[in-house]
Amino acid sequence: SYGRGPLTYDWNFGDGTSDTGAKVVHEYAKPGIYDVTLTVRNEGVSGCNMSSDDMKVSIFKGPSVSAGDDASVCVNESVSFNGSGNSGSGSNLSYRWDFGDGTSAEGATATHAYAKGGTYRAILRVDDGTGSRCATAMDVKEVVVGEPPVASLADVSAACTGERVMFDASGSIGRAGALKYTWDFGDGTVEEGGS
């Protein structure tokens, strides 16, 4: 007979750990290339009761990614985007920014100005170039873009000294909340009021 009895399976995972069994699961703590060895034994004739096989396993660390702190800006004000502190297993990180308004940019850093007010989700996607299942990662930077109010004065015709002049700014438009009006009449008099 070639061999008899049950088979035993001994695994060496190449990272200083081992296990037994026909099917095993192992989790690697660090990226790298590991030499894994399986040794199978039975109770057969000495010298003929053992066989080994080995393989290399590449363990990748997916990129760590941070799009940076959330930001609040005004319409047409530049926002800085910086993902340059990101890392991964590969040496060739690529960066893609999707600014949330239909525009995008490539590179670790970028600047962008939003043309309309609103809240945007700027998404940074990083690829470490390894082609592994964990080669990509993403993070979101929320950008709140405020629009300034539009001041609109009704035209005032000429007036005489001592005559009361009616100024009307009710055509002004505010994007959020009540408008606050500050009037500087050019003669040293300043008045404030809300809508």
C-alpha atoms as an extended CHARMM CRD file, in Angstrom:
* protein
*
       195  EXT
         1         1  SER       CA              0.0000000000        0.0000000000        0.0000000000  PROA      1               0.0000000000
         2         2  TYR       CA              1.1470000000        3.5700000000       -0.7490000000  PROA      2               0.0000000000
         3         3  GLY       CA             -0.2170000000        5.1540000000        2.4000000000  PROA      3               0.0000000000
         4         4  ARG       CA             -2.7480000000        4.4990000000        5.0430000000  PROA      4               0.0000000000
         5         5  GLY       CA             -4.6230000000        6.3470000000        7.7220000000  PROA      5               0.0000000000
         6         6  PRO       CA             -5.8910000000        9.9120000000        7.7680000000  PROA      6               0.0000000000
         7         7  LEU       CA             -3.9180000000       12.7480000000        6.2620000000  PROA      7               0.0000000000
         8         8  THR       CA             -2.5110000000       15.5340000000        8.4290000000  PROA      8               0.0000000000
         9         9  TYR       CA             -2.0390000000       19.0170000000        7.0040000000  PROA      9               0.0000000000
        10        10  ASP       CA              0.5800000000       21.4210000000        8.3740000000  PROA      10              0.0000000000
        11        11  TRP       CA              0.6690000000       25.0120000000        7.1010000000  PROA      11              0.0000000000
        12        12  ASN       CA              3.5040000000       27.5070000000        7.4560000000  PROA      12              0.0000000000
        13        13  PHE       CA              2.2910000000       30.9580000000        6.3660000000  PROA      13              0.0000000000
        14        14  GLY       CA              5.7380000000       32.5360000000        6.0330000000  PROA      14              0.0000000000
        15        15  ASP       CA              5.1000000000       35.2130000000        8.6590000000  PROA      15              0.0000000000
        16        16  GLY       CA              6.0780000000       33.1470000000       11.6940000000  PROA      16              0.0000000000
        17        17  THR       CA              2.6430000000       31.5820000000       12.1620000000  PROA      17              0.0000000000
        18        18  SER       CA              1.2580000000       28.1460000000       11.3050000000  PROA      18              0.0000000000
        19        19  ASP       CA             -1.9640000000       26.1250000000       11.4260000000  PROA      19              0.0000000000
        20        20  THR       CA             -3.3080000000       22.6290000000       10.7420000000  PROA      20              0.0000000000
        21        21  GLY       CA             -6.2460000000       21.3440000000        8.7110000000  PROA      21              0.0000000000
        22        22  ALA       CA             -7.2730000000       20.6940000000        5.1450000000  PROA      22              0.0000000000
        23        23  LYS       CA             -8.8180000000       24.1660000000        4.7970000000  PROA      23              0.0000000000
        24        24  VAL       CA             -7.5180000000       27.1050000000        6.8160000000  PROA      24              0.0000000000
        25        25  VAL       CA             -7.9480000000       30.8630000000        6.8790000000  PROA      25              0.0000000000
        26        26  HSD       CA             -5.1220000000       33.2560000000        7.6920000000  PROA      26              0.0000000000
        27        27  GLU       CA             -4.9480000000       37.0370000000        7.9780000000  PROA      27              0.0000000000
        28        28  TYR       CA             -1.6530000000       38.8260000000        7.3720000000  PROA      28              0.0000000000
        29        29  ALA       CA             -0.8810000000       41.8630000000        9.5070000000  PROA      29              0.0000000000
        30        30  LYS       CA              1.6140000000       43.4920000000        7.1260000000  PROA      30              0.0000000000
        31        31  PRO       CA              1.9610000000       43.8110000000        3.3580000000  PROA      31              0.0000000000
        32        32  GLY       CA              4.6660000000       41.8080000000        1.6350000000  PROA      32              0.0000000000
        33        33  ILE       CA              5.4130000000       38.6300000000       -0.3170000000  PROA      33              0.0000000000
        34        34  TYR       CA              5.1530000000       35.4900000000        1.8010000000  PROA      34              0.0000000000
        35        35  ASP       CA              6.3490000000       31.9230000000        1.1030000000  PROA      35              0.0000000000
        36        36  VAL       CA              3.5260000000       29.5860000000        2.1830000000  PROA      36              0.0000000000
        37        37  THR       CA              4.3040000000       25.8860000000        2.6460000000  PROA      37              0.0000000000
        38        38  LEU       CA              1.8500000000       22.9940000000        3.0210000000  PROA      38              0.0000000000
        39        39  THR       CA              3.1260000000       19.6330000000        4.2780000000  PROA      39              0.0000000000
        40        40  VAL       CA              0.7710000000       16.6260000000        4.0240000000  PROA      40              0.0000000000
        41        41  ARG       CA              1.5070000000       13.3670000000        5.9360000000  PROA      41              0.0000000000
        42        42  ASN       CA             -0.0730000000        9.9530000000        6.4710000000  PROA      42              0.0000000000
        43        43  GLU       CA              0.9540000000        6.7680000000        8.2710000000  PROA      43              0.0000000000
        44        44  GLY       CA              2.4460000000        5.1200000000        5.1740000000  PROA      44              0.0000000000
        45        45  VAL       CA              5.9020000000        3.7380000000        4.5920000000  PROA      45              0.0000000000
        46        46  SER       CA              8.6050000000        5.9340000000        6.0670000000  PROA      46              0.0000000000
        47        47  GLY       CA             10.0820000000        8.1580000000        3.3730000000  PROA      47              0.0000000000
        48        48  CYS       CA              6.9080000000        7.8560000000        1.3000000000  PROA      48              0.0000000000
        49        49  ASN       CA              4.4230000000        9.2740000000        3.7860000000  PROA      49              0.0000000000
        50        50  MET       CA              5.0140000000       13.0150000000        3.2700000000  PROA      50              0.0000000000
        51        51  SER       CA              4.6440000000       15.5850000000        0.4970000000  PROA      51              0.0000000000
        52        52  SER       CA              5.0840000000       19.3760000000        0.4410000000  PROA      52              0.0000000000
        53        53  ASP       CA              3.9840000000       22.1580000000       -1.8190000000  PROA      53              0.0000000000
        54        54  ASP       CA              4.6310000000       25.8600000000       -1.6110000000  PROA      54              0.0000000000
        55        55  MET       CA              3.5030000000       29.0960000000       -3.1750000000  PROA      55              0.0000000000
        56        56  LYS       CA              4.1230000000       32.8200000000       -2.8820000000  PROA      56              0.0000000000
        57        57  VAL       CA              1.3090000000       35.0570000000       -1.6290000000  PROA      57              0.0000000000
        58        58  SER       CA              1.4230000000       38.8050000000       -2.2550000000  PROA      58              0.0000000000
        59        59  ILE       CA             -0.3180000000       40.8170000000        0.4410000000  PROA      59              0.0000000000
        60        60  PHE       CA             -1.1090000000       44.4040000000       -0.4280000000  PROA      60              0.0000000000
        61        61  LYS       CA             -1.9810000000       47.2920000000        1.8280000000  PROA      61              0.0000000000
        62        62  GLY       CA             -4.6480000000       49.4030000000        0.2050000000  PROA      62              0.0000000000
        63        63  PRO       CA             -4.0250000000       53.1160000000        0.1080000000  PROA      63              0.0000000000
        64        64  SER       CA             -4.9030000000       55.1660000000        3.1540000000  PROA      64              0.0000000000
        65        65  VAL       CA             -6.7790000000       58.1970000000        1.9490000000  PROA      65              0.0000000000
        66        66  SER       CA             -7.8400000000       61.5480000000        3.3570000000  PROA      66              0.0000000000
        67        67  ALA       CA             -9.4580000000       64.2960000000        1.3070000000  PROA      67              0.0000000000
        68        68  GLY       CA             -8.8610000000       66.8160000000        4.1110000000  PROA      68              0.0000000000
        69        69  ASP       CA            -11.1040000000       68.8270000000        6.3830000000  PROA      69              0.0000000000
        70        70  ASP       CA            -14.5220000000       70.0360000000        5.2780000000  PROA      70              0.0000000000
        71        71  ALA       CA            -14.6260000000       73.6440000000        4.0630000000  PROA      71              0.0000000000
        72        72  SER       CA            -16.9560000000       76.6420000000        3.8430000000  PROA      72              0.0000000000
        73        73  VAL       CA            -16.3660000000       79.2270000000        1.1290000000  PROA      73              0.0000000000
        74        74  CYS       CA            -18.1680000000       81.8030000000       -0.9750000000  PROA      74              0.0000000000
        75        75  VAL       CA            -19.1300000000       81.4510000000       -4.6310000000  PROA      75              0.0000000000
        76        76  ASN       CA            -16.0710000000       81.7750000000       -6.9070000000  PROA      76              0.0000000000
        77        77  GLU       CA            -13.6480000000       81.5280000000       -3.9510000000  PROA      77              0.0000000000
        78        78  SER       CA            -10.8760000000       78.9660000000       -4.4760000000  PROA      78              0.0000000000
        79        79  VAL       CA            -10.8950000000       75.8280000000       -2.3340000000  PROA      79              0.0000000000
        80        80  SER       CA             -7.6410000000       73.9310000000       -1.7970000000  PROA      80              0.0000000000
        81        81  PHE       CA             -7.7050000000       70.1380000000       -2.0550000000  PROA      81              0.0000000000
        82        82  ASN       CA             -4.7220000000       68.1500000000       -0.7800000000  PROA      82              0.0000000000
        83        83  GLY       CA             -4.4570000000       64.3690000000       -0.7370000000  PROA      83              0.0000000000
        84        84  SER       CA             -0.6590000000       64.2280000000       -0.8190000000  PROA      84              0.0000000000
        85        85  GLY       CA             -0.3310000000       62.5280000000        2.5940000000  PROA      85              0.0000000000
        86        86  ASN       CA             -1.9380000000       59.3340000000        1.3010000000  PROA      86              0.0000000000
        87        87  SER       CA             -0.0340000000       56.0470000000        0.9950000000  PROA      87              0.0000000000
        88        88  GLY       CA             -0.4100000000       52.4640000000       -0.2220000000  PROA      88              0.0000000000
        89        89  SER       CA              1.5390000000       49.3690000000       -1.2780000000  PROA      89              0.0000000000
        90        90  GLY       CA              2.3180000000       50.6610000000       -4.7550000000  PROA      90              0.0000000000
        91        91  SER       CA              4.8440000000       53.3200000000       -5.5790000000  PROA      91              0.0000000000
        92        92  ASN       CA              2.7370000000       54.9770000000       -8.2480000000  PROA      92              0.0000000000
        93        93  LEU       CA             -0.2900000000       56.5630000000       -6.5600000000  PROA      93              0.0000000000
        94        94  SER       CA             -2.7960000000       58.2500000000       -8.8550000000  PROA      94              0.0000000000
        95        95  TYR       CA             -5.3450000000       60.7790000000       -7.6170000000  PROA      95              0.0000000000
        96        96  ARG       CA             -8.6940000000       61.8280000000       -9.0510000000  PROA      96              0.0000000000
        97        97  TRP       CA            -10.8680000000       64.5560000000       -7.5530000000  PROA      97              0.0000000000
        98        98  ASP       CA            -14.5870000000       64.7260000000       -8.3740000000  PROA      98              0.0000000000
        99        99  PHE       CA            -15.6950000000       68.1310000000       -7.0790000000  PROA      99              0.0000000000
       100       100  GLY       CA            -19.4210000000       67.2810000000       -7.0140000000  PROA      100             0.0000000000
       101       101  ASP       CA            -20.4260000000       69.9560000000       -9.5240000000  PROA      101             0.0000000000
       102       102  GLY       CA            -19.6840000000       68.0000000000      -12.6900000000  PROA      102             0.0000000000
       103       103  THR       CA            -15.9950000000       68.9180000000      -12.8200000000  PROA      103             0.0000000000
       104       104  SER       CA            -12.9110000000       66.9170000000      -11.8400000000  PROA      104             0.0000000000
       105       105  ALA       CA             -9.1160000000       67.0880000000      -11.6640000000  PROA      105             0.0000000000
       106       106  GLU       CA             -6.1190000000       64.7430000000      -11.5240000000  PROA      106             0.0000000000
       107       107  GLY       CA             -3.2340000000       65.0050000000       -9.0670000000  PROA      107             0.0000000000
       108       108  ALA       CA             -2.5410000000       64.9320000000       -5.3410000000  PROA      108             0.0000000000
       109       109  THR       CA             -3.3960000000       68.6290000000       -4.9740000000  PROA      109             0.0000000000
       110       110  ALA       CA             -5.9300000000       70.7940000000       -6.7350000000  PROA      110             0.0000000000
       111       111  THR       CA             -7.8130000000       74.0630000000       -6.3950000000  PROA      111             0.0000000000
       112       112  HSD       CA            -11.3730000000       74.6390000000       -7.4720000000  PROA      112             0.0000000000
       113       113  ALA       CA            -13.9210000000       77.4650000000       -7.3150000000  PROA      113             0.0000000000
       114       114  TYR       CA            -17.6410000000       76.6960000000       -7.2890000000  PROA      114             0.0000000000
       115       115  ALA       CA            -19.8600000000       78.8660000000       -9.4840000000  PROA      115             0.0000000000
       116       116  LYS       CA            -23.1050000000       78.2410000000       -7.5390000000  PROA      116             0.0000000000
       117       117  GLY       CA            -23.9890000000       78.0800000000       -3.8750000000  PROA      117             0.0000000000
       118       118  GLY       CA            -24.8640000000       74.7760000000       -2.2190000000  PROA      118             0.0000000000
       119       119  THR       CA            -23.3220000000       71.8290000000       -0.4320000000  PROA      119             0.0000000000
       120       120  TYR       CA            -20.9550000000       69.7120000000       -2.5130000000  PROA      120             0.0000000000
       121       121  ARG       CA            -19.3690000000       66.3150000000       -1.8400000000  PROA      121             0.0000000000
       122       122  ALA       CA            -15.8430000000       66.4400000000       -3.2700000000  PROA      122             0.0000000000
       123       123  ILE       CA            -14.6320000000       62.8410000000       -3.6320000000  PROA      123             0.0000000000
       124       124  LEU       CA            -10.9560000000       61.8690000000       -3.7310000000  PROA      124             0.0000000000
       125       125  ARG       CA            -10.1650000000       58.4810000000       -5.2910000000  PROA      125             0.0000000000
       126       126  VAL       CA             -6.6480000000       57.0970000000       -4.9150000000  PROA      126             0.0000000000
       127       127  ASP       CA             -5.2560000000       54.1030000000       -6.8180000000  PROA      127             0.0000000000
       128       128  ASP       CA             -1.9080000000       52.6290000000       -5.7390000000  PROA      128             0.0000000000
       129       129  GLY       CA             -1.1930000000       51.0420000000       -9.1500000000  PROA      129             0.0000000000
       130       130  THR       CA             -0.8600000000       47.4590000000       -7.8620000000  PROA      130             0.0000000000
       131       131  GLY       CA             -3.9870000000       46.1480000000       -9.5810000000  PROA      131             0.0000000000
       132       132  SER       CA             -4.9300000000       44.2780000000       -6.4000000000  PROA      132             0.0000000000
       133       133  ARG       CA             -8.4490000000       44.0660000000       -5.0110000000  PROA      133             0.0000000000
       134       134  CYS       CA             -7.5300000000       46.6570000000       -2.3900000000  PROA      134             0.0000000000
       135       135  ALA       CA             -5.7160000000       49.0340000000       -4.7740000000  PROA      135             0.0000000000
       136       136  THR       CA             -8.2720000000       51.8450000000       -4.5480000000  PROA      136             0.0000000000
       137       137  ALA       CA             -9.7130000000       53.9270000000       -1.7390000000  PROA      137             0.0000000000
       138       138  MET       CA            -11.8160000000       57.0700000000       -1.4720000000  PROA      138             0.0000000000
       139       139  ASP       CA            -12.7020000000       59.8430000000        0.9580000000  PROA      139             0.0000000000
       140       140  VAL       CA            -15.1450000000       62.7560000000        0.8910000000  PROA      140             0.0000000000
       141       141  LYS       CA            -14.5710000000       66.4330000000        1.6680000000  PROA      141             0.0000000000
       142       142  GLU       CA            -17.7980000000       68.3660000000        2.1230000000  PROA      142             0.0000000000
       143       143  VAL       CA            -17.7080000000       71.9110000000        0.7760000000  PROA      143             0.0000000000
       144       144  VAL       CA            -20.4390000000       74.3770000000        1.7250000000  PROA      144             0.0000000000
       145       145  VAL       CA            -20.5600000000       77.2190000000       -0.7770000000  PROA      145             0.0000000000
       146       146  GLY       CA            -22.4250000000       80.3440000000        0.2240000000  PROA      146             0.0000000000
       147       147  GLU       CA            -23.8300000000       82.8530000000       -2.2160000000  PROA      147             0.0000000000
       148       148  PRO       CA            -23.7300000000       86.5220000000       -1.2450000000  PROA      148             0.0000000000
       149       149  PRO       CA            -26.9890000000       88.4530000000       -1.3320000000  PROA      149             0.0000000000
       150       150  VAL       CA            -27.7010000000       90.6990000000       -4.2990000000  PROA      150             0.0000000000
       151       151  ALA       CA            -28.1560000000       94.3320000000       -3.2730000000  PROA      151             0.0000000000
       152       152  SER       CA            -30.6430000000       96.2780000000       -5.3470000000  PROA      152             0.0000000000
       153       153  LEU       CA            -31.5500000000       99.9300000000       -4.8040000000  PROA      153             0.0000000000
       154       154  ALA       CA            -34.5690000000      101.5930000000       -6.3130000000  PROA      154             0.0000000000
       155       155  ASP       CA            -33.4950000000      104.7100000000       -8.1820000000  PROA      155             0.0000000000
       156       156  VAL       CA            -33.9780000000      107.9580000000       -6.2560000000  PROA      156             0.0000000000
       157       157  SER       CA            -34.5240000000      111.1820000000       -8.1200000000  PROA      157             0.0000000000
       158       158  ALA       CA            -32.9630000000      114.4340000000       -6.9430000000  PROA      158             0.0000000000
       159       159  ALA       CA            -34.1610000000      115.9350000000       -3.6570000000  PROA      159             0.0000000000
       160       160  CYS       CA            -33.8380000000      119.1930000000       -1.8470000000  PROA      160             0.0000000000
       161       161  THR       CA            -32.0600000000      119.9380000000        1.4280000000  PROA      161             0.0000000000
       162       162  GLY       CA            -34.2450000000      119.1520000000        4.4330000000  PROA      162             0.0000000000
       163       163  GLU       CA            -36.5870000000      117.0050000000        2.3330000000  PROA      163             0.0000000000
       164       164  ARG       CA            -37.1500000000      113.4180000000        3.4470000000  PROA      164             0.0000000000
       165       165  VAL       CA            -35.7730000000      110.9660000000        0.8770000000  PROA      165             0.0000000000
       166       166  MET       CA            -37.1940000000      107.4610000000        0.6340000000  PROA      166             0.0000000000
       167       167  PHE       CA            -34.5540000000      104.7670000000       -0.0380000000  PROA      167             0.0000000000
       168       168  ASP       CA            -35.8570000000      101.3400000000       -1.0930000000  PROA      168             0.0000000000
       169       169  ALA       CA            -33.7490000000       98.1730000000       -1.1110000000  PROA      169             0.0000000000
       170       170  SER       CA            -36.6800000000       95.7330000000       -0.9670000000  PROA      170             0.0000000000
       171       171  GLY       CA            -35.6470000000       94.3370000000       -4.3660000000  PROA      171             0.0000000000
       172       172  SER       CA            -32.4930000000       92.8630000000       -2.7930000000  PROA      172             0.0000000000
       173       173  ILE       CA            -32.2630000000       89.0810000000       -2.8300000000  PROA      173             0.0000000000
       174       174  GLY       CA            -30.9100000000       86.8830000000       -0.0400000000  PROA      174             0.0000000000
       175       175  ARG       CA            -30.1030000000       83.1950000000       -0.4700000000  PROA      175             0.0000000000
       176       176  ALA       CA            -30.5800000000       82.0620000000        3.1050000000  PROA      176             0.0000000000
       177       177  GLY       CA            -32.3170000000       83.6390000000        6.0830000000  PROA      177             0.0000000000
       178       178  ALA       CA            -33.2810000000       87.2440000000        6.6050000000  PROA      178             0.0000000000
       179       179  LEU       CA            -31.2710000000       90.0430000000        5.0680000000  PROA      179             0.0000000000
       180       180  LYS       CA            -29.5940000000       92.6420000000        7.2600000000  PROA      180             0.0000000000
       181       181  TYR       CA            -29.4410000000       96.1030000000        5.7660000000  PROA      181             0.0000000000
       182       182  THR       CA            -26.7050000000       98.6170000000        6.6040000000  PROA      182             0.0000000000
       183       183  TRP       CA            -27.2490000000      102.0700000000        5.1530000000  PROA      183             0.0000000000
       184       184  ASP       CA            -24.3650000000      104.5200000000        4.8400000000  PROA      184             0.0000000000
       185       185  PHE       CA            -25.8710000000      107.7890000000        3.6030000000  PROA      185             0.0000000000
       186       186  GLY       CA            -22.5140000000      109.4010000000        2.8210000000  PROA      186             0.0000000000
       187       187  ASP       CA            -23.0250000000      112.2420000000        5.2960000000  PROA      187             0.0000000000
       188       188  GLY       CA            -21.6580000000      110.3700000000        8.3350000000  PROA      188             0.0000000000
       189       189  THR       CA            -25.0160000000      108.7830000000        9.1510000000  PROA      189             0.0000000000
       190       190  VAL       CA            -25.1620000000      104.9680000000        9.2640000000  PROA      190             0.0000000000
       191       191  GLU       CA            -28.3260000000      102.9630000000       10.0620000000  PROA      191             0.0000000000
       192       192  GLU       CA            -28.9570000000       99.2200000000       10.3070000000  PROA      192             0.0000000000
       193       193  GLY       CA            -32.0910000000       97.1280000000       10.0220000000  PROA      193             0.0000000000
       194       194  GLY       CA            -33.3730000000       93.7200000000        9.0570000000  PROA      194             0.0000000000
       195       195  SER       CA            -35.9530000000       92.5880000000        6.5590000000  PROA      195             0.0000000000
